[in-house]
Amino acid sequence: MLEVLIGAINHAPVSKVEQMETELRKLSQAELCQIRAWLDDLIEDELEFTPEFEASIQRAERDRSDGKPARVREPEGK
């Protein structure tokens, strides 16, 4: 009975992420860079540009062109 339990533990299903991690470790640095660029593009394409976000970008660009220093957000609790 114990052997059956140990066998079941050793053959536990592997998540898709774990499978991908295993495959990614087999790639060269150049191939990893290609994957990274593709992931960056994929994530960027899925970002939602709300009107508020676009307005904040325009405000920051105006401030920079007016010579105002960049506003830096401090973590809460400081």
C-alpha positions, 0 to 999 in steps of 0.5 A: 500500500505504501508503495502505491502512495509513493508511486502516486506522489512521484507521478503527480500531475505537473502544471502547464507552467511547470511544463513550460519552465522545463521546456524554457530551460532547454532554450538558448539565450537567443531563443529566450530573448525571442520568447521574452520579446514576444511575451512583452508584446503580448502583455503590452497589447492586452493593457487597457489604456483608459482615458484617465491613464492617457490623460496622466501620460499627456500631463507628464509629457507637458510637465517634462516639456515645461521643465517640471521635475518628475513626480515620484510615487512613494510606497504607502507607509513612508 
